[in-house]
Amino acid sequence: MSGRLKFRIFAHSWISDWNHGNAHFLRGLANELVNLGHEVRCYEEENSWSAANLRQEGDDLAEAATRQFRQAFPLLDVRFYRNDSSFPAFAERELREAGVVIVHEWNPIEIVETITSLKSKLGFVALFHDTHHRAYTNPKQILRMPIHLFDGVLAFGEAIRRIYADGFGVERTWNFQEAADIAHFKPLPAEKYADVVWVGNWGDEERSRELEEFLIGPALNMRDRKIAVYGVRYPEPALKKLDQAGIEYRGYLPNLEAPRVYARSVLSLHVPRKFYANGLSGIPTIRMFEVMACGSPLICSPWTDSEKLFRPSEDYVCVPDRRSVAATIQHLLRDETAREQLANNGLETIRKRHTCAHRAQELVEICGELGR
């Protein structure tokens, strides 16, 4: 397929990634589409939840994060809309020449309804993009969306794709995994600050037990090791447990700062939310892609790579229980050769198969299937 496509992508937020991991992949994907020569416009609601919470972190940090985004993605055309009576006219004006409109699942239902209502009139192809577990954990919420008015669904894993195809009866669905933005996530030289780092949010009690077992518990028996945690939405009881285990909590981390943090840690830990370790196995979430892209040796709590995205025990180490994670951390901290091999393997797999450039090309091919 050849030709310049006109993409219009609606997401919860682009500039703020406060508790919005979807922004990581979407930024990289949009940027690579631009690099391929396509026209891309990115839309977000004014004063989104993520943006409002970022400002609560303090004006200086919010301004720095915004400035960093603009510097990292100067080619991204981000436009804002108001979710009020002005949106229908705004949408019709902005989508008049659109070829492909992508709507991420974290958008207000009235916005999604307005966009799909314009399909026939304006003649664009519309794709629904799902990078969350709600189709599995709260299908009624997803089914409130007019998903059958879309030309297809991009699902970030085979388990989610099957729900749309078999459970929701959507005719066209694609397994469209996330990937690493290697233009910004890459190995960096840095003096080590921590032995182990975990970057992730506590919120919604979706992995509280897992964090107790694979982070807090092991740390209690490794007080001689420096363990650091970044993320948001940690309630006071969780902060107290981190402190009691000797874990340093360092708060919100703008995602574009994550490569520097991974570089300053000897090892990285990943603790998937419980849904991705059972019913949605095969979906790694964005953090695994990003850690490996940064060349950081990765230890992961139980997760099944049912889609064979990586090489288990070669690209990362998966541990079955609390005792195993502590032993694995201690072993890798002592064995530099093993760390280097693990890091090099993970980086190799990401660069060969799982970059935002790979996904941008996949998306263009999907648009070709749809006649664009």
C-alpha positions in Angstrom: 0.0 0.0 0.0 1.2 3.5 -0.7 -0.1 7.0 -0.4 -0.4 9.6 2.4 -3.1 8.9 4.9 -4.8 11.5 7.1 -5.0 10.1 10.6 -7.1 11.7 13.4 -6.5 10.1 16.8 -8.6 10.8 19.9 -7.1 9.9 23.3 -7.7 10.8 26.9 -4.5 12.8 26.9 -1.3 13.2 25.0 0.7 15.7 26.9 0.1 14.3 30.4 1.0 10.7 31.3 0.0 11.0 34.9 -1.6 7.6 35.6 -2.0 7.3 31.8 0.3 4.6 30.5 -1.6 4.5 27.2 -0.1 7.9 26.3 3.4 6.2 26.1 2.5 4.0 23.2 0.2 6.5 21.5 2.8 9.2 21.4 5.4 6.9 19.8 2.9 5.4 17.3 1.7 8.9 16.2 5.3 10.1 15.9 6.2 7.1 13.7 3.2 7.6 11.5 4.4 11.2 10.9 7.9 9.8 10.1 6.3 7.6 7.5 4.9 10.7 5.8 1.3 10.5 7.0 -0.6 13.5 8.3 -1.5 13.0 12.0 -3.6 15.1 14.3 -4.0 14.3 18.0 -7.0 15.3 20.0 -7.6 15.5 23.8 -10.2 17.1 26.0 -9.4 20.3 27.8 -8.6 19.8 31.4 -8.6 16.0 31.2 -8.4 13.9 34.4 -4.8 13.1 33.8 -3.8 16.7 33.0 -5.7 18.0 36.1 -3.9 15.5 38.3 -0.5 16.4 36.8 -1.1 20.0 37.8 -1.8 18.9 41.3 1.8 17.6 41.4 2.9 21.3 41.3 3.2 24.0 38.7 6.9 23.5 38.2 6.7 19.8 37.6 3.7 20.1 35.3 5.3 22.8 33.3 8.6 20.8 33.0 6.7 17.7 31.9 4.8 19.7 29.3 7.9 21.3 28.0 9.7 18.0 27.8 6.8 16.5 25.8 7.0 19.4 23.3 10.7 19.0 22.9 10.5 15.2 22.5 7.6 15.3 20.0 7.8 18.6 18.0 6.0 17.1 15.0 2.9 16.0 16.9 -0.1 18.3 16.2 -2.1 18.2 19.5 -5.4 19.9 19.4 -7.9 20.4 22.3 -11.6 20.3 22.4 -14.3 21.1 25.0 -16.8 18.3 25.9 -19.8 20.5 25.5 -22.3 21.7 22.9 -19.4 23.0 20.8 -17.9 19.6 20.1 -20.2 18.4 17.2 -19.2 21.5 15.1 -15.6 21.1 16.1 -15.6 17.4 15.2 -17.2 18.0 11.8 -14.7 20.7 11.0 -11.7 18.7 12.1 -12.8 15.4 10.5 -13.9 16.8 7.1 -10.8 15.6 5.3 -9.9 12.7 7.6 -9.1 9.3 6.1 -8.7 7.2 9.3 -10.1 8.2 12.7 -8.8 6.2 15.7 -10.7 6.5 18.9 -9.0 5.2 22.1 -11.3 3.4 24.5 -10.7 6.0 27.3 -12.9 8.7 25.8 -16.2 10.1 26.9 -19.1 8.1 25.4 -20.7 11.3 24.0 -17.5 12.1 22.2 -17.4 8.6 20.7 -21.1 8.8 19.7 -20.5 12.2 17.9 -17.5 10.9 16.0 -19.3 7.7 14.8 -22.4 9.8 13.8 -20.2 11.6 11.3 -18.8 8.5 9.6 -21.4 8.2 6.8 -21.5 12.0 6.1 -17.7 12.5 6.0 -16.6 9.1 4.6 -13.7 8.3 7.0 -12.7 4.9 8.3 -13.1 4.6 12.1 -11.1 2.3 14.3 -11.7 1.6 18.1 -8.5 1.2 20.0 -8.5 -0.8 23.2 -5.5 -1.0 25.5 -7.2 -1.8 28.8 -8.8 -4.7 30.7 -12.3 -3.2 30.9 -13.6 -5.4 28.0 -12.7 -8.4 30.3 -13.5 -6.9 33.8 -16.3 -4.6 33.0 -17.8 -5.5 29.6 -21.0 -3.5 30.2 -19.0 -0.3 30.3 -17.5 -1.0 26.9 -20.8 -2.1 25.4 -22.2 1.3 26.1 -19.9 2.5 23.4 -21.2 2.3 19.8 -18.5 -0.2 18.9 -20.5 -1.8 16.1 -20.4 1.5 14.2 -16.7 1.3 13.9 -15.0 -0.4 10.9 -12.9 -2.5 13.3 -11.2 -2.8 16.6 -7.5 -2.7 17.4 -7.0 -4.8 20.6 -3.7 -4.9 22.5 -3.6 -8.6 22.8 -5.3 -11.8 21.5 -7.3 -12.3 24.7 -8.9 -8.8 24.3 -9.3 -9.3 20.5 -11.3 -12.5 21.1 -13.6 -10.8 23.5 -14.5 -8.3 20.8 -14.8 -10.9 18.0 -16.5 -13.7 19.9 -18.1 -12.0 22.8 -19.2 -8.7 21.3 -19.7 -9.9 17.7 -17.4 -7.3 16.1 -16.6 -8.5 12.5 -13.2 -7.0 12.0 -10.6 -7.2 14.8 -6.9 -7.1 14.9 -4.3 -8.1 17.6 -2.4 -4.8 17.8 0.1 -5.0 20.6 1.8 -2.0 22.2 5.5 -1.4 21.6 8.5 0.6 22.6 9.2 4.1 21.4 12.9 3.5 20.8 13.4 7.1 19.7 13.2 8.0 23.4 13.5 4.6 25.2 17.1 3.4 24.7 20.1 2.5 26.8 21.8 5.4 28.5 25.1 5.7 30.3 24.6 6.5 34.0 26.1 6.0 37.4 24.0 3.5 39.3 21.7 4.9 42.1 19.6 1.9 43.0 19.9 -1.9 43.0 16.3 -2.4 41.9 13.7 0.0 40.6 10.0 -0.5 40.0 8.0 2.1 38.0 4.3 1.7 38.3 1.1 3.0 40.0 -0.7 1.5 42.9 -4.2 2.7 42.1 -7.5 0.8 42.2 -6.3 -2.2 44.3 -5.6 -4.1 41.0 -2.2 -5.5 42.1 -2.0 -4.8 45.9 -1.5 -8.5 46.8 1.0 -8.9 44.0 3.0 -5.8 45.2 3.0 -7.2 48.7 4.3 -10.6 47.5 6.8 -9.5 44.8 8.0 -6.1 46.0 7.4 -5.3 49.6 7.9 -8.8 51.1 11.2 -9.5 49.4 12.5 -6.0 50.3 12.0 -6.8 54.0 14.8 -9.4 53.7 17.0 -7.3 51.5 17.6 -4.2 53.6 21.2 -4.1 52.4 19.9 -3.4 48.9 18.6 -0.1 47.7 15.1 -0.4 46.2 13.3 2.5 44.7 9.7 2.9 43.5 8.1 5.6 41.2 4.4 6.1 40.6 1.2 7.7 41.8 -2.0 6.9 43.7 -0.3 5.2 46.6 -2.5 5.5 49.6 -1.1 6.2 53.1 -1.1 2.5 54.2 0.8 1.5 51.1 3.4 4.3 51.6 3.8 3.1 55.2 4.5 -0.4 54.0 7.1 0.8 51.6 8.8 2.7 54.3 8.7 -0.2 56.7 10.3 -2.4 54.0 13.1 0.1 53.4 11.8 1.0 50.0 12.4 4.6 48.8 9.2 6.1 47.3 10.1 8.8 44.8 6.6 9.8 43.5 5.4 10.8 40.0 7.9 10.2 37.2 7.2 11.8 33.8 7.5 8.9 31.4 10.1 10.5 29.3 12.4 10.5 32.4 12.0 6.7 32.8 15.0 5.8 30.6 17.3 7.8 32.9 15.8 6.0 35.9 16.2 2.6 34.4 19.8 3.4 33.5 20.5 4.4 37.1 19.3 1.1 38.5 21.1 -2.3 38.3 17.8 -4.2 37.8 14.2 -3.5 36.9 11.1 -5.2 38.4 7.8 -5.5 36.7 4.6 -6.5 38.6 1.6 -6.9 36.2 -1.9 -6.1 37.3 -3.6 -9.4 38.3 -5.8 -9.4 35.2 -2.8 -9.7 32.9 -1.4 -12.6 34.9 -4.5 -14.7 34.6 -7.5 -14.2 32.2 -5.6 -11.8 30.0 -2.3 -13.6 29.9 -0.2 -12.8 26.8 -0.6 -9.0 27.3 2.6 -7.6 28.7 1.6 -3.9 29.1 3.9 -1.1 28.0 6.4 -1.2 30.9 7.9 -4.5 29.7 8.5 -3.1 26.3 10.0 0.1 27.7 12.3 -1.6 30.2 13.8 -3.9 27.6 14.2 -1.1 25.1 16.3 0.7 27.7 18.6 -2.3 28.1 17.7 -2.9 31.7 17.7 -6.5 33.0 14.1 -7.3 33.8 12.6 -9.5 36.5 8.8 -10.1 36.2 6.3 -11.5 38.6 4.2 -14.4 37.3 3.0 -13.8 33.7 2.5 -16.1 30.8 3.8 -15.0 27.4 1.1 -17.0 25.5 1.6 -14.9 22.3 5.4 -15.6 22.2 6.3 -12.0 22.1 9.6 -12.5 23.9 12.0 -15.3 24.8 11.3 -16.3 28.4 14.4 -16.8 30.6 16.4 -15.1 27.8 14.8 -11.7 27.4 13.5 -11.5 31.0 13.3 -13.7 34.1 9.9 -14.7 35.4 9.7 -15.6 39.1 6.9 -17.8 40.6 6.9 -16.6 44.2 8.2 -14.3 46.9 11.2 -16.5 47.7 12.2 -16.8 44.1 12.1 -13.1 43.4 14.5 -12.3 46.3 16.8 -15.1 45.3 16.8 -14.0 41.6 17.5 -10.4 42.6 20.5 -11.4 44.7 21.8 -13.7 42.0 21.6 -11.1 39.3 23.1 -8.4 41.5 26.2 -10.6 41.9 26.4 -11.8 38.3 27.3 -9.0 35.9 27.6 -11.4 32.9 24.1 -12.7 33.4 22.7 -9.2 33.7 24.4 -8.1 30.5 23.2 -11.2 28.6 19.6 -10.6 29.8 19.7 -6.9 28.9 21.2 -7.5 25.5 18.7 -10.3 24.7 15.7 -8.1 25.6 17.0 -5.1 23.7 17.6 -7.3 20.6 14.0 -8.6 20.7 12.5 -5.2 21.1 14.5 -3.8 18.2 13.6 -6.7 15.9 9.9 -7.0 16.6 8.4 -4.5 19.0 9.0 -0.9 18.2 6.5 1.9 17.5 7.8 1.9 13.9 6.8 -1.8 13.6 3.3 -0.9 14.8 3.0 2.1 12.6 3.7 -0.1 9.6 1.2 -2.7 10.8 -1.5 0.0 11.2 -0.9 1.3 7.7 -1.3 -2.3 6.4 -4.6 -2.6 8.4 -5.8 0.6 6.7 -4.9 -1.0 3.4 -7.2 -4.0 4.2 -9.9 -1.4 4.8 -9.4 0.2 1.4 -7.4 3.2 2.5 
